[in-house]
Amino acid sequence: MLVTTTNNIEGRKITKYLGLVSGEAIMGANIFKDFFAGIRDIVGGRSAAYEKELRRAKDIAIQEMIEQARQLGGNSVIAVDLDYETVGQGGSMLMVTASGTAIILED
């Protein structure tokens, strides 16, 4: 399935717009990752643990969005937008939302 942030696909004709599709992922970060991420942030390093969780949450959200598009009969998703938020008490969880428009592209 073709997934893009653009509103159209160059050289391809959209034959049908199927509607909005989305996927969400909420990931909790454990206390050890939080502790070591805090230390790395203080000394100016990058937090590999958070980066890995962020990528994982993004992948889950996109896969859920793609599955929703397939259920509608789509073969592509255009105008994809990714949003990142912290939720929970003290921002203890990470939420990633992927949304876009499911379409049918001409073959």
Jmol script that loads the backbone (N, CA, C; Angstrom):
load data "model"
ATOM      1  N   MET A   1       0.841  -1.179   0.000  1.00  0.00           N
ATOM      2  CA  MET A   1       0.000   0.000   0.000  1.00  0.00           C
ATOM      3  C   MET A   1       0.882   1.236   0.000  1.00  0.00           C
ATOM      4  N   LEU A   2       0.541   2.167  -0.866  1.00  0.00           N
ATOM      5  CA  LEU A   2       1.278   3.430  -0.956  1.00  0.00           C
ATOM      6  C   LEU A   2       0.759   4.376   0.116  1.00  0.00           C
ATOM      7  N   VAL A   3       1.661   4.931   0.903  1.00  0.00           N
ATOM      8  CA  VAL A   3       1.327   5.874   1.972  1.00  0.00           C
ATOM      9  C   VAL A   3       2.196   7.103   1.778  1.00  0.00           C
ATOM     10  N   THR A   4       1.554   8.279   1.696  1.00  0.00           N
ATOM     11  CA  THR A   4       2.308   9.503   1.433  1.00  0.00           C
ATOM     12  C   THR A   4       1.716  10.699   2.177  1.00  0.00           C
ATOM     13  N   THR A   5       2.553  11.680   2.431  1.00  0.00           N
ATOM     14  CA  THR A   5       2.090  12.908   3.080  1.00  0.00           C
ATOM     15  C   THR A   5       1.525  13.901   2.067  1.00  0.00           C
ATOM     16  N   THR A   6       1.714  13.643   0.793  1.00  0.00           N
ATOM     17  CA  THR A   6       1.215  14.556  -0.239  1.00  0.00           C
ATOM     18  C   THR A   6      -0.274  14.332  -0.493  1.00  0.00           C
ATOM     19  N   ASN A   7      -0.916  15.304  -1.159  1.00  0.00           N
ATOM     20  CA  ASN A   7      -2.351  15.212  -1.438  1.00  0.00           C
ATOM     21  C   ASN A   7      -2.677  14.499  -2.741  1.00  0.00           C
ATOM     22  N   ASN A   8      -1.664  14.194  -3.518  1.00  0.00           N
ATOM     23  CA  ASN A   8      -1.869  13.436  -4.745  1.00  0.00           C
ATOM     24  C   ASN A   8      -0.598  12.670  -5.051  1.00  0.00           C
ATOM     25  N   ILE A   9      -0.688  11.778  -6.033  1.00  0.00           N
ATOM     26  CA  ILE A   9       0.472  10.990  -6.441  1.00  0.00           C
ATOM     27  C   ILE A   9       0.750  11.314  -7.900  1.00  0.00           C
ATOM     28  N   GLU A  10       1.898  11.898  -8.128  1.00  0.00           N
ATOM     29  CA  GLU A  10       2.250  12.349  -9.473  1.00  0.00           C
ATOM     30  C   GLU A  10       2.146  11.203 -10.474  1.00  0.00           C
ATOM     31  N   GLY A  11       1.446  11.476 -11.575  1.00  0.00           N
ATOM     32  CA  GLY A  11       1.316  10.496 -12.642  1.00  0.00           C
ATOM     33  C   GLY A  11       0.266   9.421 -12.397  1.00  0.00           C
ATOM     34  N   ARG A  12      -0.441   9.482 -11.281  1.00  0.00           N
ATOM     35  CA  ARG A  12      -1.473   8.487 -10.957  1.00  0.00           C
ATOM     36  C   ARG A  12      -2.807   9.192 -10.728  1.00  0.00           C
ATOM     37  N   LYS A  13      -3.879   8.553 -11.158  1.00  0.00           N
ATOM     38  CA  LYS A  13      -5.210   9.140 -11.021  1.00  0.00           C
ATOM     39  C   LYS A  13      -5.933   8.525  -9.822  1.00  0.00           C
ATOM     40  N   ILE A  14      -6.479   9.390  -8.981  1.00  0.00           N
ATOM     41  CA  ILE A  14      -7.301   8.932  -7.859  1.00  0.00           C
ATOM     42  C   ILE A  14      -8.707   8.693  -8.404  1.00  0.00           C
ATOM     43  N   THR A  15      -9.191   7.459  -8.268  1.00  0.00           N
ATOM     44  CA  THR A  15     -10.514   7.132  -8.798  1.00  0.00           C
ATOM     45  C   THR A  15     -11.616   7.250  -7.752  1.00  0.00           C
ATOM     46  N   LYS A  16     -11.234   7.155  -6.463  1.00  0.00           N
ATOM     47  CA  LYS A  16     -12.252   7.264  -5.422  1.00  0.00           C
ATOM     48  C   LYS A  16     -11.612   7.651  -4.096  1.00  0.00           C
ATOM     49  N   TYR A  17     -12.266   8.581  -3.408  1.00  0.00           N
ATOM     50  CA  TYR A  17     -11.875   8.957  -2.047  1.00  0.00           C
ATOM     51  C   TYR A  17     -12.770   8.173  -1.091  1.00  0.00           C
ATOM     52  N   LEU A  18     -12.151   7.426  -0.188  1.00  0.00           N
ATOM     53  CA  LEU A  18     -12.911   6.555   0.707  1.00  0.00           C
ATOM     54  C   LEU A  18     -13.137   7.148   2.090  1.00  0.00           C
ATOM     55  N   GLY A  19     -12.389   8.164   2.434  1.00  0.00           N
ATOM     56  CA  GLY A  19     -12.597   8.829   3.714  1.00  0.00           C
ATOM     57  C   GLY A  19     -11.389   8.793   4.627  1.00  0.00           C
ATOM     58  N   LEU A  20     -11.574   9.419   5.765  1.00  0.00           N
ATOM     59  CA  LEU A  20     -10.526   9.545   6.768  1.00  0.00           C
ATOM     60  C   LEU A  20     -10.232   8.204   7.433  1.00  0.00           C
ATOM     61  N   VAL A  21      -8.959   7.908   7.584  1.00  0.00           N
ATOM     62  CA  VAL A  21      -8.521   6.723   8.325  1.00  0.00           C
ATOM     63  C   VAL A  21      -7.474   7.167   9.336  1.00  0.00           C
ATOM     64  N   SER A  22      -7.391   6.432  10.435  1.00  0.00           N
ATOM     65  CA  SER A  22      -6.412   6.806  11.456  1.00  0.00           C
ATOM     66  C   SER A  22      -5.972   5.591  12.244  1.00  0.00           C
ATOM     67  N   GLY A  23      -4.869   5.755  12.915  1.00  0.00           N
ATOM     68  CA  GLY A  23      -4.344   4.730  13.805  1.00  0.00           C
ATOM     69  C   GLY A  23      -3.685   5.415  14.978  1.00  0.00           C
ATOM     70  N   GLU A  24      -3.763   4.780  16.122  1.00  0.00           N
ATOM     71  CA  GLU A  24      -3.186   5.354  17.331  1.00  0.00           C
ATOM     72  C   GLU A  24      -2.332   4.322  18.043  1.00  0.00           C
ATOM     73  N   ALA A  25      -1.341   4.808  18.747  1.00  0.00           N
ATOM     74  CA  ALA A  25      -0.520   3.954  19.605  1.00  0.00           C
ATOM     75  C   ALA A  25      -0.160   4.747  20.846  1.00  0.00           C
ATOM     76  N   ILE A  26      -0.370   4.138  21.994  1.00  0.00           N
ATOM     77  CA  ILE A  26       0.018   4.763  23.257  1.00  0.00           C
ATOM     78  C   ILE A  26       1.025   3.839  23.911  1.00  0.00           C
ATOM     79  N   MET A  27       2.200   4.379  24.164  1.00  0.00           N
ATOM     80  CA  MET A  27       3.289   3.587  24.716  1.00  0.00           C
ATOM     81  C   MET A  27       3.687   4.144  26.073  1.00  0.00           C
ATOM     82  N   GLY A  28       3.806   3.276  27.043  1.00  0.00           N
ATOM     83  CA  GLY A  28       4.294   3.682  28.358  1.00  0.00           C
ATOM     84  C   GLY A  28       5.797   3.515  28.411  1.00  0.00           C
ATOM     85  N   ALA A  29       6.458   4.413  29.078  1.00  0.00           N
ATOM     86  CA  ALA A  29       7.907   4.312  29.249  1.00  0.00           C
ATOM     87  C   ALA A  29       8.175   3.847  30.673  1.00  0.00           C
ATOM     88  N   ASN A  30       9.013   2.835  30.823  1.00  0.00           N
ATOM     89  CA  ASN A  30       9.245   2.337  32.190  1.00  0.00           C
ATOM     90  C   ASN A  30      10.203   3.236  32.959  1.00  0.00           C
ATOM     91  N   ILE A  31      10.242   3.054  34.229  1.00  0.00           N
ATOM     92  CA  ILE A  31      10.989   3.953  35.130  1.00  0.00           C
ATOM     93  C   ILE A  31      12.493   3.966  34.854  1.00  0.00           C
ATOM     94  N   PHE A  32      13.073   2.829  34.454  1.00  0.00           N
ATOM     95  CA  PHE A  32      14.514   2.794  34.177  1.00  0.00           C
ATOM     96  C   PHE A  32      14.848   3.584  32.917  1.00  0.00           C
ATOM     97  N   LYS A  33      14.027   3.453  31.897  1.00  0.00           N
ATOM     98  CA  LYS A  33      14.250   4.233  30.690  1.00  0.00           C
ATOM     99  C   LYS A  33      14.149   5.720  31.008  1.00  0.00           C
ATOM    100  N   ASP A  34      13.157   6.097  31.821  1.00  0.00           N
ATOM    101  CA  ASP A  34      12.993   7.508  32.202  1.00  0.00           C
ATOM    102  C   ASP A  34      14.221   8.013  32.934  1.00  0.00           C
ATOM    103  N   PHE A  35      14.724   7.229  33.869  1.00  0.00           N
ATOM    104  CA  PHE A  35      15.883   7.625  34.666  1.00  0.00           C
ATOM    105  C   PHE A  35      17.106   7.843  33.784  1.00  0.00           C
ATOM    106  N   PHE A  36      17.418   6.851  32.938  1.00  0.00           N
ATOM    107  CA  PHE A  36      18.610   6.969  32.103  1.00  0.00           C
ATOM    108  C   PHE A  36      18.445   8.020  31.004  1.00  0.00           C
ATOM    109  N   ALA A  37      17.221   8.194  30.506  1.00  0.00           N
ATOM    110  CA  ALA A  37      16.981   9.248  29.520  1.00  0.00           C
ATOM    111  C   ALA A  37      17.239  10.607  30.155  1.00  0.00           C
ATOM    112  N   GLY A  38      16.839  10.776  31.411  1.00  0.00           N
ATOM    113  CA  GLY A  38      17.081  12.032  32.121  1.00  0.00           C
ATOM    114  C   GLY A  38      18.558  12.322  32.259  1.00  0.00           C
ATOM    115  N   ILE A  39      19.338  11.301  32.570  1.00  0.00           N
ATOM    116  CA  ILE A  39      20.790  11.477  32.691  1.00  0.00           C
ATOM    117  C   ILE A  39      21.389  11.860  31.345  1.00  0.00           C
ATOM    118  N   ARG A  40      20.991  11.180  30.281  1.00  0.00           N
ATOM    119  CA  ARG A  40      21.527  11.495  28.953  1.00  0.00           C
ATOM    120  C   ARG A  40      21.154  12.917  28.545  1.00  0.00           C
ATOM    121  N   ASP A  41      19.931  13.324  28.876  1.00  0.00           N
ATOM    122  CA  ASP A  41      19.509  14.681  28.530  1.00  0.00           C
ATOM    123  C   ASP A  41      20.352  15.714  29.269  1.00  0.00           C
ATOM    124  N   ILE A  42      20.719  15.434  30.495  1.00  0.00           N
ATOM    125  CA  ILE A  42      21.523  16.375  31.284  1.00  0.00           C
ATOM    126  C   ILE A  42      22.901  16.542  30.663  1.00  0.00           C
ATOM    127  N   VAL A  43      23.522  15.461  30.200  1.00  0.00           N
ATOM    128  CA  VAL A  43      24.870  15.544  29.643  1.00  0.00           C
ATOM    129  C   VAL A  43      24.855  15.824  28.136  1.00  0.00           C
ATOM    130  N   GLY A  44      23.680  16.027  27.582  1.00  0.00           N
ATOM    131  CA  GLY A  44      23.599  16.445  26.192  1.00  0.00           C
ATOM    132  C   GLY A  44      23.535  15.317  25.182  1.00  0.00           C
ATOM    133  N   GLY A  45      23.456  14.089  25.615  1.00  0.00           N
ATOM    134  CA  GLY A  45      23.359  12.972  24.682  1.00  0.00           C
ATOM    135  C   GLY A  45      21.937  12.736  24.222  1.00  0.00           C
ATOM    136  N   ARG A  46      21.784  11.825  23.289  1.00  0.00           N
ATOM    137  CA  ARG A  46      20.457  11.471  22.802  1.00  0.00           C
ATOM    138  C   ARG A  46      19.933  10.293  23.590  1.00  0.00           C
ATOM    139  N   SER A  47      18.623  10.203  23.709  1.00  0.00           N
ATOM    140  CA  SER A  47      17.989   9.108  24.422  1.00  0.00           C
ATOM    141  C   SER A  47      17.560   8.027  23.438  1.00  0.00           C
ATOM    142  N   ALA A  48      18.390   7.019  23.278  1.00  0.00           N
ATOM    143  CA  ALA A  48      18.097   5.923  22.345  1.00  0.00           C
ATOM    144  C   ALA A  48      16.831   5.185  22.750  1.00  0.00           C
ATOM    145  N   ALA A  49      16.589   5.063  24.044  1.00  0.00           N
ATOM    146  CA  ALA A  49      15.393   4.351  24.521  1.00  0.00           C
ATOM    147  C   ALA A  49      14.128   5.068  24.056  1.00  0.00           C
ATOM    148  N   TYR A  50      14.087   6.385  24.213  1.00  0.00           N
ATOM    149  CA  TYR A  50      12.913   7.143  23.772  1.00  0.00           C
ATOM    150  C   TYR A  50      12.778   7.127  22.258  1.00  0.00           C
ATOM    151  N   GLU A  51      13.888   7.254  21.568  1.00  0.00           N
ATOM    152  CA  GLU A  51      13.840   7.240  20.100  1.00  0.00           C
ATOM    153  C   GLU A  51      13.290   5.912  19.591  1.00  0.00           C
ATOM    154  N   LYS A  52      13.693   4.828  20.209  1.00  0.00           N
ATOM    155  CA  LYS A  52      13.199   3.500  19.819  1.00  0.00           C
ATOM    156  C   LYS A  52      11.692   3.394  20.079  1.00  0.00           C
ATOM    157  N   GLU A  53      11.234   3.856  21.226  1.00  0.00           N
ATOM    158  CA  GLU A  53       9.807   3.826  21.555  1.00  0.00           C
ATOM    159  C   GLU A  53       9.003   4.698  20.592  1.00  0.00           C
ATOM    160  N   LEU A  54       9.553   5.848  20.254  1.00  0.00           N
ATOM    161  CA  LEU A  54       8.877   6.744  19.321  1.00  0.00           C
ATOM    162  C   LEU A  54       8.702   6.090  17.955  1.00  0.00           C
ATOM    163  N   ARG A  55       9.756   5.456  17.456  1.00  0.00           N
ATOM    164  CA  ARG A  55       9.684   4.761  16.162  1.00  0.00           C
ATOM    165  C   ARG A  55       8.663   3.625  16.217  1.00  0.00           C
ATOM    166  N   ARG A  56       8.689   2.885  17.314  1.00  0.00           N
ATOM    167  CA  ARG A  56       7.766   1.765  17.462  1.00  0.00           C
ATOM    168  C   ARG A  56       6.307   2.242  17.492  1.00  0.00           C
ATOM    169  N   ALA A  57       6.044   3.295  18.236  1.00  0.00           N
ATOM    170  CA  ALA A  57       4.695   3.849  18.310  1.00  0.00           C
ATOM    171  C   ALA A  57       4.246   4.370  16.940  1.00  0.00           C
ATOM    172  N   LYS A  58       5.147   5.034  16.217  1.00  0.00           N
ATOM    173  CA  LYS A  58       4.830   5.538  14.880  1.00  0.00           C
ATOM    174  C   LYS A  58       4.482   4.398  13.941  1.00  0.00           C
ATOM    175  N   ASP A  59       5.273   3.330  13.966  1.00  0.00           N
ATOM    176  CA  ASP A  59       5.023   2.181  13.098  1.00  0.00           C
ATOM    177  C   ASP A  59       3.679   1.527  13.400  1.00  0.00           C
ATOM    178  N   ILE A  60       3.340   1.400  14.675  1.00  0.00           N
ATOM    179  CA  ILE A  60       2.055   0.804  15.065  1.00  0.00           C
ATOM    180  C   ILE A  60       0.903   1.669  14.573  1.00  0.00           C
ATOM    181  N   ALA A  61       0.994   2.979  14.776  1.00  0.00           N
ATOM    182  CA  ALA A  61      -0.071   3.888  14.348  1.00  0.00           C
ATOM    183  C   ALA A  61      -0.259   3.838  12.837  1.00  0.00           C
ATOM    184  N   ILE A  62       0.834   3.824  12.089  1.00  0.00           N
ATOM    185  CA  ILE A  62       0.736   3.764  10.623  1.00  0.00           C
ATOM    186  C   ILE A  62       0.130   2.437  10.178  1.00  0.00           C
ATOM    187  N   GLN A  63       0.537   1.333  10.793  1.00  0.00           N
ATOM    188  CA  GLN A  63      -0.020   0.030  10.426  1.00  0.00           C
ATOM    189  C   GLN A  63      -1.519  -0.034  10.700  1.00  0.00           C
ATOM    190  N   GLU A  64      -1.973   0.530  11.817  1.00  0.00           N
ATOM    191  CA  GLU A  64      -3.407   0.566  12.109  1.00  0.00           C
ATOM    192  C   GLU A  64      -4.153   1.393  11.066  1.00  0.00           C
ATOM    193  N   MET A  65      -3.569   2.521  10.658  1.00  0.00           N
ATOM    194  CA  MET A  65      -4.175   3.369   9.640  1.00  0.00           C
ATOM    195  C   MET A  65      -4.282   2.622   8.307  1.00  0.00           C
ATOM    196  N   ILE A  66      -3.216   1.916   7.938  1.00  0.00           N
ATOM    197  CA  ILE A  66      -3.211   1.132   6.696  1.00  0.00           C
ATOM    198  C   ILE A  66      -4.281   0.049   6.741  1.00  0.00           C
ATOM    199  N   GLU A  67      -4.403  -0.639   7.861  1.00  0.00           N
ATOM    200  CA  GLU A  67      -5.415  -1.694   7.999  1.00  0.00           C
ATOM    201  C   GLU A  67      -6.818  -1.122   7.836  1.00  0.00           C
ATOM    202  N   GLN A  68      -7.056   0.038   8.397  1.00  0.00           N
ATOM    203  CA  GLN A  68      -8.363   0.683   8.254  1.00  0.00           C
ATOM    204  C   GLN A  68      -8.634   1.019   6.784  1.00  0.00           C
ATOM    205  N   ALA A  69      -7.611   1.504   6.077  1.00  0.00           N
ATOM    206  CA  ALA A  69      -7.759   1.809   4.647  1.00  0.00           C
ATOM    207  C   ALA A  69      -8.070   0.546   3.850  1.00  0.00           C
ATOM    208  N   ARG A  70      -7.396  -0.556   4.175  1.00  0.00           N
ATOM    209  CA  ARG A  70      -7.669  -1.837   3.493  1.00  0.00           C
ATOM    210  C   ARG A  70      -9.108  -2.288   3.715  1.00  0.00           C
ATOM    211  N   GLN A  71      -9.591  -2.134   4.941  1.00  0.00           N
ATOM    212  CA  GLN A  71     -10.963  -2.531   5.256  1.00  0.00           C
ATOM    213  C   GLN A  71     -11.983  -1.727   4.451  1.00  0.00           C
ATOM    214  N   LEU A  72     -11.629  -0.510   4.090  1.00  0.00           N
ATOM    215  CA  LEU A  72     -12.509   0.317   3.262  1.00  0.00           C
ATOM    216  C   LEU A  72     -12.357   0.008   1.775  1.00  0.00           C
ATOM    217  N   GLY A  73     -11.382  -0.829   1.427  1.00  0.00           N
ATOM    218  CA  GLY A  73     -11.142  -1.170   0.030  1.00  0.00           C
ATOM    219  C   GLY A  73     -10.098  -0.302  -0.648  1.00  0.00           C
ATOM    220  N   GLY A  74      -9.357   0.467   0.126  1.00  0.00           N
ATOM    221  CA  GLY A  74      -8.361   1.361  -0.445  1.00  0.00           C
ATOM    222  C   GLY A  74      -7.066   0.664  -0.799  1.00  0.00           C
ATOM    223  N   ASN A  75      -6.318   1.286  -1.705  1.00  0.00           N
ATOM    224  CA  ASN A  75      -4.998   0.758  -2.045  1.00  0.00           C
ATOM    225  C   ASN A  75      -3.895   1.784  -1.770  1.00  0.00           C
ATOM    226  N   SER A  76      -4.286   2.951  -1.218  1.00  0.00           N
ATOM    227  CA  SER A  76      -3.327   3.994  -0.870  1.00  0.00           C
ATOM    228  C   SER A  76      -3.913   4.899   0.210  1.00  0.00           C
ATOM    229  N   VAL A  77      -3.019   5.619   0.893  1.00  0.00           N
ATOM    230  CA  VAL A  77      -3.432   6.640   1.859  1.00  0.00           C
ATOM    231  C   VAL A  77      -2.627   7.897   1.548  1.00  0.00           C
ATOM    232  N   ILE A  78      -3.340   8.993   1.348  1.00  0.00           N
ATOM    233  CA  ILE A  78      -2.680  10.260   1.043  1.00  0.00           C
ATOM    234  C   ILE A  78      -2.892  11.241   2.201  1.00  0.00           C
ATOM    235  N   ALA A  79      -2.167  12.358   2.143  1.00  0.00           N
ATOM    236  CA  ALA A  79      -2.287  13.448   3.118  1.00  0.00           C
ATOM    237  C   ALA A  79      -2.083  12.948   4.546  1.00  0.00           C
ATOM    238  N   VAL A  80      -1.108  12.070   4.726  1.00  0.00           N
ATOM    239  CA  VAL A  80      -0.849  11.491   6.050  1.00  0.00           C
ATOM    240  C   VAL A  80      -0.221  12.536   6.963  1.00  0.00           C
ATOM    241  N   ASP A  81      -0.736  12.582   8.189  1.00  0.00           N
ATOM    242  CA  ASP A  81      -0.235  13.484   9.215  1.00  0.00           C
ATOM    243  C   ASP A  81       0.080  12.670  10.455  1.00  0.00           C
ATOM    244  N   LEU A  82       1.233  12.899  11.048  1.00  0.00           N
ATOM    245  CA  LEU A  82       1.615  12.233  12.293  1.00  0.00           C
ATOM    246  C   LEU A  82       1.620  13.250  13.424  1.00  0.00           C
ATOM    247  N   ASP A  83       0.963  12.906  14.516  1.00  0.00           N
ATOM    248  CA  ASP A  83       0.945  13.772  15.696  1.00  0.00           C
ATOM    249  C   ASP A  83       1.524  13.014  16.872  1.00  0.00           C
ATOM    250  N   TYR A  84       2.314  13.709  17.673  1.00  0.00           N
ATOM    251  CA  TYR A  84       2.950  13.141  18.855  1.00  0.00           C
ATOM    252  C   TYR A  84       2.511  13.929  20.077  1.00  0.00           C
ATOM    253  N   GLU A  85       2.077  13.221  21.118  1.00  0.00           N
ATOM    254  CA  GLU A  85       1.632  13.873  22.361  1.00  0.00           C
ATOM    255  C   GLU A  85       2.092  13.039  23.546  1.00  0.00           C
ATOM    256  N   THR A  86       2.303  13.706  24.660  1.00  0.00           N
ATOM    257  CA  THR A  86       2.506  12.971  25.904  1.00  0.00           C
ATOM    258  C   THR A  86       1.190  13.008  26.661  1.00  0.00           C
ATOM    259  N   VAL A  87       0.841  11.900  27.260  1.00  0.00           N
ATOM    260  CA  VAL A  87      -0.407  11.789  28.014  1.00  0.00           C
ATOM    261  C   VAL A  87      -0.125  11.119  29.348  1.00  0.00           C
ATOM    262  N   GLY A  88      -1.097  11.141  30.213  1.00  0.00           N
ATOM    263  CA  GLY A  88      -0.932  10.523  31.517  1.00  0.00           C
ATOM    264  C   GLY A  88      -0.362  11.508  32.511  1.00  0.00           C
ATOM    265  N   GLN A  89      -0.370  11.093  33.756  1.00  0.00           N
ATOM    266  CA  GLN A  89       0.122  11.945  34.824  1.00  0.00           C
ATOM    267  C   GLN A  89       1.608  12.227  34.632  1.00  0.00           C
ATOM    268  N   GLY A  90       1.951  13.489  34.509  1.00  0.00           N
ATOM    269  CA  GLY A  90       3.345  13.872  34.319  1.00  0.00           C
ATOM    270  C   GLY A  90       3.892  13.516  32.953  1.00  0.00           C
ATOM    271  N   GLY A  91       3.017  13.264  31.980  1.00  0.00           N
ATOM    272  CA  GLY A  91       3.477  12.918  30.636  1.00  0.00           C
ATOM    273  C   GLY A  91       4.189  11.589  30.581  1.00  0.00           C
ATOM    274  N   SER A  92       3.695  10.620  31.356  1.00  0.00           N
ATOM    275  CA  SER A  92       4.368   9.330  31.478  1.00  0.00           C
ATOM    276  C   SER A  92       4.147   8.398  30.287  1.00  0.00           C
ATOM    277  N   MET A  93       3.279   8.779  29.374  1.00  0.00           N
ATOM    278  CA  MET A  93       3.014   7.939  28.212  1.00  0.00           C
ATOM    279  C   MET A  93       3.126   8.764  26.940  1.00  0.00           C
ATOM    280  N   LEU A  94       3.435   8.088  25.856  1.00  0.00           N
ATOM    281  CA  LEU A  94       3.579   8.724  24.559  1.00  0.00           C
ATOM    282  C   LEU A  94       2.458   8.243  23.654  1.00  0.00           C
ATOM    283  N   MET A  95       1.757   9.187  23.013  1.00  0.00           N
ATOM    284  CA  MET A  95       0.707   8.822  22.067  1.00  0.00           C
ATOM    285  C   MET A  95       1.096   9.333  20.691  1.00  0.00           C
ATOM    286  N   VAL A  96       1.010   8.442  19.713  1.00  0.00           N
ATOM    287  CA  VAL A  96       1.261   8.811  18.321  1.00  0.00           C
ATOM    288  C   VAL A  96      -0.011   8.514  17.543  1.00  0.00           C
ATOM    289  N   THR A  97      -0.451   9.497  16.759  1.00  0.00           N
ATOM    290  CA  THR A  97      -1.626   9.331  15.919  1.00  0.00           C
ATOM    291  C   THR A  97      -1.223   9.547  14.467  1.00  0.00           C
ATOM    292  N   ALA A  98      -1.633   8.618  13.606  1.00  0.00           N
ATOM    293  CA  ALA A  98      -1.432   8.758  12.169  1.00  0.00           C
ATOM    294  C   ALA A  98      -2.810   8.875  11.534  1.00  0.00           C
ATOM    295  N   SER A  99      -3.000   9.882  10.695  1.00  0.00           N
ATOM    296  CA  SER A  99      -4.289  10.019  10.011  1.00  0.00           C
ATOM    297  C   SER A  99      -4.046  10.428   8.569  1.00  0.00           C
ATOM    298  N   GLY A 100      -4.978  10.059   7.719  1.00  0.00           N
ATOM    299  CA  GLY A 100      -4.866  10.379   6.307  1.00  0.00           C
ATOM    300  C   GLY A 100      -6.174  10.062   5.610  1.00  0.00           C
ATOM    301  N   THR A 101      -6.167  10.158   4.284  1.00  0.00           N
ATOM    302  CA  THR A 101      -7.343   9.882   3.468  1.00  0.00           C
ATOM    303  C   THR A 101      -7.105   8.610   2.678  1.00  0.00           C
ATOM    304  N   ALA A 102      -7.987   7.628   2.889  1.00  0.00           N
ATOM    305  CA  ALA A 102      -7.912   6.381   2.118  1.00  0.00           C
ATOM    306  C   ALA A 102      -8.475   6.635   0.725  1.00  0.00           C
ATOM    307  N   ILE A 103      -7.768   6.126  -0.270  1.00  0.00           N
ATOM    308  CA  ILE A 103      -8.194   6.331  -1.667  1.00  0.00           C
ATOM    309  C   ILE A 103      -8.005   5.037  -2.448  1.00  0.00           C
ATOM    310  N   ILE A 104      -8.586   5.062  -3.650  1.00  0.00           N
ATOM    311  CA  ILE A 104      -8.293   4.025  -4.636  1.00  0.00           C
ATOM    312  C   ILE A 104      -7.565   4.699  -5.781  1.00  0.00           C
ATOM    313  N   LEU A 105      -6.376   4.227  -6.065  1.00  0.00           N
ATOM    314  CA  LEU A 105      -5.574   4.723  -7.176  1.00  0.00           C
ATOM    315  C   LEU A 105      -5.828   3.841  -8.387  1.00  0.00           C
ATOM    316  N   GLU A 106      -5.911   4.469  -9.536  1.00  0.00           N
ATOM    317  CA  GLU A 106      -6.024   3.718 -10.778  1.00  0.00           C
ATOM    318  C   GLU A 106      -4.743   2.910 -10.995  1.00  0.00           C
ATOM    319  N   ASP A 107      -4.881   1.682 -11.466  1.00  0.00           N
ATOM    320  CA  ASP A 107      -3.701   0.817 -11.707  1.00  0.00           C
ATOM    321  C   ASP A 107      -2.892   1.236 -12.893  1.00  0.00           C
TER     322      ASP A 107
END
end "model"
wireframe off; spacefill off
backbone 0.3
color backbone group
